[in-house]
Amino acid sequence: MTAVFSHGRLRLYLLKLLDDGPKHGYELIRLLEERFLGLYAPSAGTIYPRLQRLEVEGLVTHTAAGGRKVYEITEAGRAELRQRAGELSTLEADITASVEDLSALAGEIHTEVRGSVRDLKRELREATRQTRQGRWTSPPRPTAPPAGDEGPGPAGDPPLAEFDRRLAEFTVEVGALVRARRPSDQQVRTAIRLLDGALDGLRRLLR
């Protein structure tokens, strides 16, 4: 759960969403995901226990419709919203700030990934071009260089060797970037989705 909903604030926001009209649990999850621009989505295990607790407290009720429980706020729930109007206003402002932070981090990671994928595409296109022209040769087996000789530099690497080197550097750089910022669990999950997107792009390229 995102930090903005710590200390029982998710409970308050669920009441706010139900005040707009009856909803089942999936609708509440979808609305929260939309509010966070897809960068955060609570799990069913996060939402349903809180709805049950709200019902025990008499703040919401539910009816069964189409095999689903549809939740509706009670007058007691609306009274709590009125009493906590100032807290709800602060929560809305915090959500807006949280979305901006998540969007900025996602944008930074996307830029890093996009640049790395662009380099990978360029290297793969070059390798394909050389193969079609009959210029590709398998890399020689590595041998220990003479003392004081560090061997050929990266510029002399065959394309696949250069690809392996760039991939290793990319992994280290992304890992360092994420760890240096000490991201939240949700931010890490966002980074994973961006990496998955980069992988999908490579799959399409290599089909």
C-alpha positions in Angstrom: 0.0 0.0 0.0 1.3 3.4 -0.9 2.6 5.5 2.0 0.0 8.2 1.4 -2.6 5.8 2.7 -0.8 5.0 6.0 -2.5 5.5 9.4 -6.0 4.5 8.3 -6.3 7.1 5.5 -7.4 4.5 2.9 -10.4 3.8 5.1 -11.4 7.5 4.8 -10.8 7.6 1.0 -13.0 4.5 0.5 -15.8 6.4 2.3 -15.2 9.3 0.0 -15.5 7.1 -3.1 -18.6 5.4 -1.8 -20.2 8.8 -1.1 -20.2 9.3 -4.9 -22.5 6.2 -5.2 -22.6 2.4 -4.5 -19.7 0.4 -5.9 -18.4 -3.2 -5.7 -14.8 -3.9 -4.6 -13.4 -4.1 -8.1 -14.8 -0.7 -9.0 -13.1 0.8 -6.0 -9.7 -0.8 -7.0 -10.1 0.6 -10.5 -11.0 4.1 -9.4 -7.9 4.2 -7.1 -5.7 3.0 -10.0 -7.1 5.7 -12.2 -6.6 8.3 -9.5 -2.9 7.3 -9.4 -2.6 7.3 -13.2 -2.1 3.5 -13.2 1.1 3.8 -11.1 -0.6 2.3 -8.0 -3.4 -0.2 -7.7 -4.4 -1.7 -4.3 -4.9 -5.4 -4.1 -8.1 -7.1 -3.2 -6.5 -8.2 0.0 -6.0 -4.5 0.9 -9.5 -3.3 -0.1 -11.9 -6.0 1.1 -10.8 -6.3 4.7 -11.3 -2.5 5.1 -14.7 -2.7 3.5 -15.6 -5.4 6.0 -14.3 -3.3 8.9 -16.3 -0.3 7.7 -19.4 -2.5 7.6 -18.8 -3.7 11.1 -18.6 -0.1 12.2 -21.9 0.7 10.5 -20.3 3.1 8.1 -21.2 1.1 5.0 -23.7 -1.6 4.0 -23.7 -4.1 1.2 -26.2 -5.9 -1.0 -25.5 -8.9 -3.3 -25.9 -8.2 -7.1 -24.8 -10.6 -9.8 -22.7 -12.6 -7.4 -20.8 -9.5 -6.2 -21.2 -7.4 -3.0 -22.1 -3.8 -3.8 -21.1 -1.4 -1.0 -23.0 1.7 -0.1 -22.2 4.4 2.4 -24.6 4.9 5.4 -25.7 8.1 7.1 -23.1 7.3 9.8 -20.5 7.1 7.1 -21.5 10.5 5.6 -21.4 12.0 9.1 -17.8 10.8 9.5 -16.9 12.4 6.1 -18.3 15.7 7.3 -16.5 15.5 10.6 -13.2 14.7 8.8 -13.6 17.1 5.8 -10.3 18.9 6.6 -8.4 15.6 6.8 -9.9 14.5 3.5 -8.8 17.8 1.9 -5.3 17.2 3.1 -5.4 13.6 1.9 -6.4 14.8 -1.6 -3.5 17.2 -1.7 -1.1 14.4 -0.6 -2.4 12.1 -3.2 -1.8 14.7 -5.9 1.8 15.2 -4.7 2.3 11.4 -4.5 1.1 11.0 -8.1 3.5 13.8 -9.3 6.4 12.1 -7.5 5.5 8.7 -9.0 5.1 10.2 -12.4 8.5 11.9 -12.2 10.3 8.7 -11.1 8.5 6.7 -13.8 9.6 9.3 -16.4 13.2 9.2 -15.3 13.3 5.4 -15.4 11.5 5.4 -18.8 14.1 7.8 -20.2 16.9 5.5 -18.9 15.3 2.4 -20.3 14.4 4.1 -23.6 18.0 5.2 -24.1 19.4 1.8 -23.3 16.9 0.0 -25.6 17.8 2.5 -28.4 21.5 1.5 -28.0 20.5 -2.2 -28.0 18.5 -1.7 -31.2 21.4 0.0 -32.9 23.8 -2.7 -32.0 21.4 -5.5 -33.1 20.8 -3.8 -36.4 24.5 -3.5 -37.0 25.0 -7.2 -36.1 22.2 -8.1 -38.5 23.7 -6.0 -41.3 27.1 -7.6 -40.9 25.6 -11.1 -40.8 23.7 -10.5 -44.1 26.9 -9.1 -45.7 28.8 -12.2 -44.6 31.1 -10.2 -42.4 30.3 -11.9 -39.1 32.9 -14.2 -37.6 32.6 -16.0 -34.2 34.5 -14.3 -31.5 37.8 -16.0 -30.7 38.2 -17.9 -27.4 39.5 -15.7 -24.7 43.2 -16.1 -23.9 45.1 -14.6 -21.0 46.8 -11.4 -22.3 50.6 -11.0 -21.8 51.6 -9.2 -18.6 50.9 -5.5 -18.9 48.6 -6.0 -21.8 44.9 -5.5 -21.1 43.8 -6.7 -24.5 41.5 -5.0 -27.0 39.2 -2.2 -25.8 35.4 -2.2 -26.1 35.6 -0.6 -29.6 37.2 -3.8 -30.9 34.5 -6.1 -29.5 32.3 -8.1 -32.0 28.7 -6.9 -31.9 27.4 -9.8 -29.6 30.3 -9.3 -27.2 29.5 -5.5 -27.2 25.8 -6.5 -26.6 26.8 -8.6 -23.6 28.9 -5.8 -22.2 26.2 -3.2 -22.7 23.6 -5.4 -21.1 25.7 -6.0 -18.0 26.4 -2.3 -17.7 22.6 -1.5 -18.1 21.8 -4.0 -15.3 24.3 -2.5 -13.0 23.3 1.1 -13.8 19.6 0.5 -13.4 20.1 -1.3 -10.1 22.3 1.5 -8.8 19.8 4.1 -9.9 16.9 2.4 -8.1 18.8 1.7 -4.9 20.3 5.2 -4.7 16.8 6.7 -4.4 15.6 4.2 -1.8 12.2 3.9 -3.6 9.0 2.6 -2.0 7.7 -0.9 -2.9 5.2 0.7 -5.3 7.9 2.6 -7.1 9.9 -0.6 -7.5 6.9 -2.3 -9.0 6.6 0.6 -11.4 10.2 0.2 -12.4 9.6 -3.5 -13.0 6.7 -2.7 -15.3 8.9 -0.3 -17.3 11.6 -3.0 -17.6 8.9 -5.5 -18.8 7.9 -2.9 -21.4 11.5 -2.7 -22.6 11.7 -6.5 -22.8 8.5 -6.6 -24.9 10.0 -4.1 -27.3 13.1 -6.3 -27.7 10.9 -9.3 -28.3 9.1 -7.4 -31.1 12.4 -6.3 -32.6 13.8 -9.9 -32.7 10.7 -11.6 -34.0 
